[in-house]
């Protein structure tokens, strides 16, 4: 693969080189023998690299002067774990593409122009993703000038969705919500390589069905749930059955329960892993779903979801050094809230119409100053209390209001495994009504107390399909 520093290109948009970068790959053979050899080679691959299914042989074109043919590609069964994970050939693309703009994992950093003169050169670049989070299988699966994204290259790091631009919305192929509706991911922030950059935050449309939200709420107070609703805890890495139930904070006034056992919770967690494009589902990489209830005036001060790198001596908490920590949060909105209850990111500027007029309209206007004063009084909150100060952030900085059935995805780690301290966020006081929500936390490797071999080397326990780096294309 030949590579050079790229000209500036719009991420997620197809760009063309000003001139042709290379000639299409052609075989300079004239007899029928090469075609027979090629067909035999494909048949050999099909026989020994598949189980006789889900591999498609796609012939493109042939001529007396040579053969141009796409290699076999993996076509997962509908409903399988890999459904939607892999790219398909571009329709009517009869010659292989030779030129792409490659961004680092997550899209942060300068891109490079890459020239692939052969299929082997393309595969030697390692795993590449397209804008839909799909693994690109061959040069027949993208057009010249398309933006692609490098996969993770270090054990314990994982694919991260590129932001592209605020307001960018895309379907997540193969992943549907509880109603069977296509899940869509919408960019809310644009992280950069600047240390003071915005965190990586997305809005997830259509994640839950009404039945799923109702069941989470029901189970949170059910007698059969040994972790049913009680005052919320925080700041501890220990589960309730390890003594964590007593770690209560005056700056977290909600109540919460955990769903550790139901089929409903298992289905939702698996869906979240597929949304994240994880290579499989592993229970040790997920906490139980934490279900939250915020009554009038209740809130949670701005905080991080990850644990400090020196949280305890019996676990390696630093992903930069082979440890594990919370990689990302999928926060589930289980109810609408008339006023308040937003998820606020106080280090992020308030969204302006210049960035996305539609998003600004949908996120809503702030109540008048007089209305806010009345809300604070009605909620029994004191002037200049931490809740009152948080309300200022909730309407003066970037905040996402709840909408039942949807979710937000935000990363606590940067693509290289560094903890993202700009992912600071809080739960805004409920000013009218009741808010129901749920935390679904995903770890980069086995979480605290669930490493089976060595808690000081969690990344060593990742299965092959979840441990970077990865070869290019489909690896069966």
C-alpha positions in Angstrom: 0.0 0.0 0.0 1.4 3.4 -0.9 0.4 6.1 1.4 1.0 9.9 1.7 -0.4 12.8 3.7 -3.9 13.5 2.5 -5.4 16.7 1.4 -8.2 17.9 3.7 -11.3 15.9 3.0 -14.8 15.9 4.4 -15.2 12.9 6.7 -17.9 10.5 5.6 -18.1 12.1 2.2 -16.8 10.6 -1.0 -14.0 12.6 -2.5 -12.2 12.1 -5.8 -8.6 12.6 -6.6 -8.0 15.4 -9.1 -6.4 12.8 -11.4 -6.6 9.1 -11.6 -4.3 7.7 -8.9 -3.6 4.4 -10.5 -4.8 2.1 -13.3 -7.3 -0.6 -12.5 -5.8 -3.9 -11.7 -5.7 -6.0 -14.8 -4.3 -9.4 -15.7 -2.2 -9.3 -18.8 -3.2 -12.8 -19.8 -4.8 -13.8 -23.0 -5.7 -17.5 -22.8 -8.6 -19.2 -21.0 -6.2 -20.9 -18.7 -5.9 -18.0 -16.2 -9.7 -17.9 -15.9 -9.7 -21.5 -15.0 -7.0 -21.1 -12.4 -8.8 -18.2 -10.9 -12.1 -20.1 -10.7 -10.3 -23.0 -9.1 -8.7 -20.7 -6.6 -12.0 -19.2 -5.6 -13.6 -22.7 -5.3 -10.7 -23.7 -3.1 -11.3 -20.7 -0.8 -15.0 -21.3 -0.7 -14.6 -24.9 0.2 -12.0 -24.5 3.0 -12.8 -21.0 4.4 -16.6 -21.3 4.8 -19.1 -23.8 6.0 -20.7 -24.0 2.7 -22.9 -21.0 3.3 -22.8 -17.3 3.8 -20.0 -16.8 1.4 -20.9 -15.2 -1.9 -18.9 -15.6 -5.2 -19.3 -12.5 -7.2 -17.9 -12.4 -10.7 -17.6 -8.9 -12.1 -16.3 -9.1 -15.7 -13.9 -10.8 -17.9 -12.3 -10.2 -21.3 -9.9 -11.9 -23.7 -7.1 -9.7 -22.3 -7.6 -10.5 -18.7 -10.0 -11.0 -15.8 -11.3 -8.6 -13.3 -13.2 -10.3 -10.5 -14.1 -9.5 -6.9 -12.9 -12.0 -4.3 -15.4 -14.1 -2.2 -17.0 -12.1 0.5 -18.7 -12.9 3.8 -22.5 -12.4 3.9 -23.7 -13.0 7.4 -27.1 -14.6 8.0 -29.9 -12.2 9.0 -30.2 -12.0 12.7 -26.8 -13.4 13.4 -24.3 -11.6 15.6 -22.3 -10.4 12.5 -25.4 -9.3 10.7 -24.6 -5.8 9.3 -21.0 -5.9 10.5 -19.5 -6.5 7.0 -19.7 -4.4 3.9 -21.1 -5.6 0.6 -19.9 -4.9 -2.9 -20.7 -1.5 -4.4 -23.4 -2.1 -7.1 -22.2 -2.0 -10.7 -18.5 -1.6 -9.6 -16.8 -3.7 -12.2 -13.3 -2.8 -11.4 -11.6 -2.6 -8.0 -11.1 0.7 -6.3 -7.5 1.8 -5.8 -7.7 4.9 -3.7 -9.2 5.8 -0.3 -8.8 8.4 2.4 -8.0 6.7 5.7 -8.7 8.3 9.1 -7.5 6.9 12.4 -10.0 4.9 14.5 -12.8 7.2 15.6 -11.9 9.8 12.9 -9.6 11.9 15.0 -6.3 13.1 13.4 -5.0 13.8 10.0 -6.1 11.4 7.3 -3.8 9.7 4.8 -4.3 9.0 1.1 -3.9 5.3 0.5 -3.3 3.6 -2.9 -4.1 -0.1 -3.2 -2.7 -1.6 -6.4 -3.6 -5.1 -5.5 -6.1 -6.9 -3.2 -3.2 -8.1 -1.0 -2.1 -4.5 -0.5 -5.6 -3.6 0.6 -5.7 -6.5 3.1 -2.3 -5.7 4.4 -3.6 -2.3 5.7 -5.4 -4.2 8.5 -9.0 -3.8 9.4 -10.8 -0.9 7.8 -14.3 0.4 8.5 -16.7 2.5 6.5 -18.9 5.3 7.8 -21.6 2.7 8.7 -19.3 0.9 11.1 -18.9 -2.0 8.7 -15.7 -3.9 8.1 -14.7 -3.3 4.5 -13.9 -6.7 2.9 -12.3 -5.8 -0.4 -11.6 -3.1 -3.0 -14.9 -3.8 -4.6 -16.7 -2.6 -1.4 -15.9 1.1 -1.6 -15.6 3.7 -4.3 -12.5 5.6 -5.1 -12.0 8.5 -2.7 -14.3 7.2 0.0 -13.4 7.9 3.6 -12.5 4.8 5.6 -11.5 4.4 9.2 -8.6 2.3 10.6 -9.6 -0.4 13.2 -8.1 -0.5 16.7 -4.5 -1.6 16.7 -3.8 -2.1 20.4 -5.2 -4.9 22.6 -7.9 -3.6 24.9 -9.0 -0.9 22.5 -12.1 -1.1 20.3 -13.8 0.4 17.3 -15.2 3.9 18.0 -17.8 5.5 15.9 -16.5 8.5 13.9 -18.3 11.7 14.6 -18.2 13.0 11.0 -20.0 16.2 11.8 -22.7 17.4 14.3 -26.1 16.4 13.1 -24.8 13.5 10.9 -27.3 10.7 11.1 -26.7 7.1 9.9 -28.4 3.8 10.2 -26.6 1.0 12.1 -26.8 -1.9 9.7 -28.1 -5.1 11.2 -29.1 -3.5 14.5 -32.8 -2.9 15.2 -34.6 -1.7 18.4 -37.1 -3.5 20.5 -39.9 -2.7 18.0 -37.9 -4.0 15.0 -37.3 -0.4 13.8 -33.9 0.5 12.4 -31.6 2.0 15.0 -30.0 5.3 13.9 -27.0 7.0 15.3 -26.8 10.8 15.3 -23.7 12.8 16.1 -24.0 15.3 18.9 -20.4 16.4 19.4 -17.2 16.6 17.3 -14.2 15.4 19.3 -10.7 16.4 18.1 -7.1 15.7 19.2 -7.1 18.8 21.3 -6.9 18.0 25.1 -9.9 20.2 25.7 -11.9 18.6 22.9 -15.5 17.7 23.3 -16.2 14.1 24.4 -17.6 11.6 21.8 -21.4 11.7 22.2 -24.2 10.3 20.0 -27.9 10.2 20.1 -29.4 6.7 19.5 -32.8 6.7 17.9 -35.3 3.8 18.3 -33.2 1.8 20.8 -36.0 0.5 23.1 -39.7 -0.5 22.7 -42.4 0.7 25.1 -42.7 -2.8 26.4 -39.0 -3.0 27.2 -39.0 0.3 29.1 -42.1 -0.7 31.0 -40.5 -4.0 32.0 -37.3 -2.4 33.2 -39.4 0.0 35.4 -41.6 -2.8 36.7 -38.7 -5.1 37.6 -36.9 -2.3 39.4 -39.5 -2.4 42.2 -40.5 -6.0 42.0 -40.1 -8.3 45.1 -38.4 -11.0 43.0 -35.5 -8.5 42.3 -33.0 -8.8 45.1 -31.4 -5.5 43.9 -34.7 -3.6 43.8 -35.0 0.2 44.2 -33.2 1.9 47.0 -31.2 5.2 47.5 -28.5 5.6 44.8 -24.9 5.0 45.4 -21.8 6.4 43.7 -18.0 6.5 43.6 -17.5 2.8 44.5 -16.3 0.0 42.4 -17.9 -2.6 44.6 -21.3 -4.2 43.8 -24.1 -4.1 46.4 -23.3 -7.6 47.5 -19.7 -6.6 48.1 -20.6 -3.7 50.4 -21.2 -1.0 47.8 -24.8 -0.5 48.8 -23.7 1.8 51.6 -21.7 4.2 49.4 -24.2 7.0 49.3 -23.6 10.5 48.1 -25.3 13.7 49.1 -24.8 14.9 45.5 -26.8 12.0 44.1 -30.3 12.1 45.3 -32.0 9.6 43.0 -33.0 6.0 43.7 -31.7 3.1 41.7 -32.1 -0.7 41.2 -30.2 -3.2 39.1 -31.5 -5.8 36.6 -28.9 -8.6 36.7 -31.0 -11.5 35.6 -34.0 -11.0 33.3 -34.2 -11.9 29.6 -35.2 -8.3 28.9 -32.0 -7.0 30.3 -29.9 -9.6 28.5 -31.5 -8.7 25.1 -30.9 -5.0 25.7 -27.2 -5.5 26.7 -26.5 -7.6 23.6 -28.1 -4.9 21.5 -25.8 -2.3 23.0 -22.7 -4.5 22.3 -23.8 -4.8 18.7 -24.4 -1.0 18.5 -20.8 -0.6 19.7 -19.6 -3.1 17.0 -18.1 -5.4 19.6 -16.9 -8.7 18.3 -19.2 -10.6 20.6 -21.1 -10.4 23.9 -19.2 -11.2 27.1 -21.0 -10.8 30.4 -17.7 -9.9 32.1 -17.5 -6.7 30.0 -20.8 -5.3 31.2 -22.3 -4.2 34.5 -25.9 -5.0 35.3 -28.3 -2.5 34.0 -28.8 0.3 36.6 -32.3 1.5 36.6 -32.8 5.1 38.0 -35.8 7.0 39.3 -35.5 10.8 39.8 -38.4 12.5 41.5 -39.1 16.2 41.6 -35.8 18.1 42.4 -33.6 15.0 42.4 -30.3 15.1 40.4 -26.8 13.9 40.2 -23.8 16.3 40.2 -21.4 16.3 37.3 -19.2 13.2 37.4 -17.3 10.6 35.3 -18.5 7.1 34.7 -15.0 5.7 34.7 -13.0 4.9 37.8 -9.7 6.6 38.7 -6.6 4.7 37.4 -5.6 4.1 41.1 -9.1 3.2 42.3 -7.7 0.1 44.1 -4.6 -2.1 44.2 -6.4 -5.4 43.4 -7.2 -4.4 39.8 -5.5 -2.7 36.9 -7.8 0.2 36.1 -5.6 1.9 33.4 -6.5 0.8 29.8 -3.3 2.5 28.6 -1.3 -0.1 30.5 -3.3 -3.3 29.9 -6.0 -2.5 32.4 -9.8 -2.3 32.2 -12.3 0.4 32.9 -15.6 1.6 31.6 -15.3 2.2 27.9 -18.7 3.7 27.1 -22.1 4.4 28.5 -25.4 3.7 26.7 -27.8 5.8 28.8 -31.4 4.6 28.3 -34.3 7.0 28.5 -37.3 5.2 30.0 -39.7 8.1 30.2 -40.3 11.6 28.9 -39.9 14.5 31.3 -41.8 17.8 30.9 -39.1 20.0 32.4 -35.6 19.2 33.6 -34.0 15.7 33.7 -31.5 16.4 30.9 -28.1 14.8 30.7 -25.7 17.7 30.8 -22.1 17.8 29.6 -20.9 21.0 31.4 -17.5 21.1 29.6 -19.2 21.2 26.2 -20.5 24.5 24.7 -24.2 24.8 24.1 -25.2 23.7 20.6 -25.9 26.6 18.2 -28.0 26.8 15.1 -24.9 27.3 13.1 -23.9 23.8 13.8 -27.3 22.1 13.5 -30.5 24.1 13.4 -32.6 21.0 13.5 -30.8 19.6 16.5 -31.2 22.9 18.4 -34.9 23.0 17.6 -35.3 19.4 18.8 -33.3 19.8 22.0 -35.8 22.6 23.0 -35.7 26.1 24.4 -34.8 27.0 28.0 -37.6 28.1 30.3 -37.7 31.8 31.1 -35.8 33.0 34.1 -39.0 33.5 36.0 -40.2 30.0 35.2 -36.9 28.6 36.4 -37.2 30.4 39.7 -40.6 29.0 40.2 -39.5 25.5 39.3 -36.6 25.7 41.8 -39.0 26.9 44.5 -41.6 24.2 43.7 -38.9 21.5 43.8 -37.8 22.7 47.3 -34.3 23.5 46.1 -32.3 26.2 47.8 -30.8 29.1 46.0 -27.1 28.6 45.3 -27.3 24.9 46.2 -25.4 22.5 44.1 -28.7 21.6 42.4 -29.4 25.2 41.6 -25.9 25.7 40.2 -26.3 22.5 38.1 -29.5 23.9 36.6 -27.5 26.9 35.3 -25.3 24.4 33.5 -28.3 22.4 32.2 -29.6 25.4 30.3 -26.3 27.2 29.6 -24.2 24.3 28.4 -24.8 21.2 26.2 -27.6 19.1 27.5 -29.8 16.3 26.0 -33.4 16.1 27.2 -35.0 12.6 27.8 -37.2 11.0 25.2 -38.7 7.6 26.0 -37.3 4.7 24.0 -34.2 6.6 22.8 -30.7 6.6 24.3 -27.4 8.4 24.2 -24.0 6.8 23.7 -20.9 8.5 25.0 -17.4 7.2 25.4 -15.4 7.4 28.6 -12.2 6.3 26.8 -10.5 7.8 23.8 -9.7 5.5 20.9 -6.1 4.8 22.3 -7.5 3.8 25.7 -6.8 7.1 27.5 -9.6 8.1 29.9 -11.6 11.0 28.5 -11.9 13.5 31.3 -14.0 15.7 29.2 -16.8 13.1 29.4 -17.9 14.8 32.6 -21.7 14.7 32.8 -24.5 15.2 35.2 -28.2 14.4 35.7 -30.1 17.7 35.7 -32.7 18.2 38.5 -36.2 17.1 37.5 -38.3 20.3 37.5 -41.7 18.8 36.6 -42.7 15.2 36.7 -40.6 12.0 37.2 -37.7 10.8 35.2 -36.9 7.1 34.6 -33.6 6.1 33.0 -31.0 3.4 33.0 -27.2 3.1 32.8 -25.7 0.4 30.6 -21.9 0.4 31.1 -19.6 -1.4 28.7 -15.9 -2.1 29.7 -12.9 -2.5 27.4 -11.9 -5.7 29.1 -13.1 -7.9 32.0 -14.5 -5.6 34.7 -13.6 -5.5 38.4 -14.0 -8.8 40.2 -14.9 -10.7 37.0 -11.4 -11.3 35.6 -10.8 -15.1 35.8 -7.0 -15.2 35.4 -5.2 -12.0 36.4 -7.0 -8.8 37.4 -3.7 -7.0 36.9 -3.8 -7.9 33.2 -7.4 -7.7 32.1 -6.6 -7.3 28.4 -4.9 -10.7 28.4 -8.3 -12.3 28.9 -10.1 -10.8 25.9 -11.2 -13.5 23.3 -9.5 -13.4 19.9 -12.6 -11.8 18.2 -12.4 -8.9 20.6 -8.7 -8.4 20.9 -7.0 -5.9 18.5 -5.2 -5.7 16.1 -7.1 -7.5 13.4 -6.3 -8.6 9.9 -7.9 -6.9 6.9 -11.1 -8.1 5.4 -13.1 -11.0 6.7 -11.3 -13.4 9.0 -13.3 -16.5 9.5 
